[in-house]
Amino acid sequence: MSVEACAAIVERCDPNRFLATMATPSHIRAILFPLYAFNVEIVRAPWVTHETEIAEIRLQWWRDVLAEIANDQPVRRHEVATSLASVISPKLVSELDALVLARRWDIYRRPFPDQAAFHDYLNATSGNLLWVAVQSIGEADERIVRDVGYSQGLANWFCAIPELDARGRHPLVDRSPDALRDLAQQGLDRLRRARRLRTRIRGHVRSILLAAWESSTILRQVMRNPRVMYHGHLGQSPARKRLELMLRSVTGRW
């Protein structure tokens, strides 16, 4: 039941967050890795079975873990649940519970009813995760953090489109090139708005926002050619990705 076990899960299943977390101080990593490992468990729960009832049970199991944390009860022994309980304040549980509930969309093959529902999904998943991470470390303007979290979630979503399509999901409300460019522009606008207020983010909180370091690159790629996402060609080469992360880490300009 260790941070190392959680780090191994994140490294294997969420390599970008792993790289960004490794760029933070060790005492910050001790908090982020259990949280991000929890997120990995929630993300993959709907996909490990074709049985919707079993997927629902898996997500409910994690909701029960969160309820134990919220009520200050002994938490069941599990390499992620036990570690999460040691670093997450009960007052943050509601944000994580909303994240779990939002992930129920992944179980079924129903499309989002409209763009507002899609935006709510990104805010409840990527947005809540980043907001909980920040609150676990320090204080920050919530609007800034949520703008970064939304943009990161949207960029990650674009990268996941080929896999979601292959699994029979309906990840986009409107697939027209104009609609995709508009969506990418919204993500870029929110990220730029957050970056204009960068000086309001202080201390170790800045290092947490490094997790979104590649988001602007991906969103700009979709702006230039929306169809590129269908071929899984978004993002940068591993070498360029690491170089950009290193530069942003040194300068603090997430």
Disulfide bonds with the S-S distance in Angstrom:
none
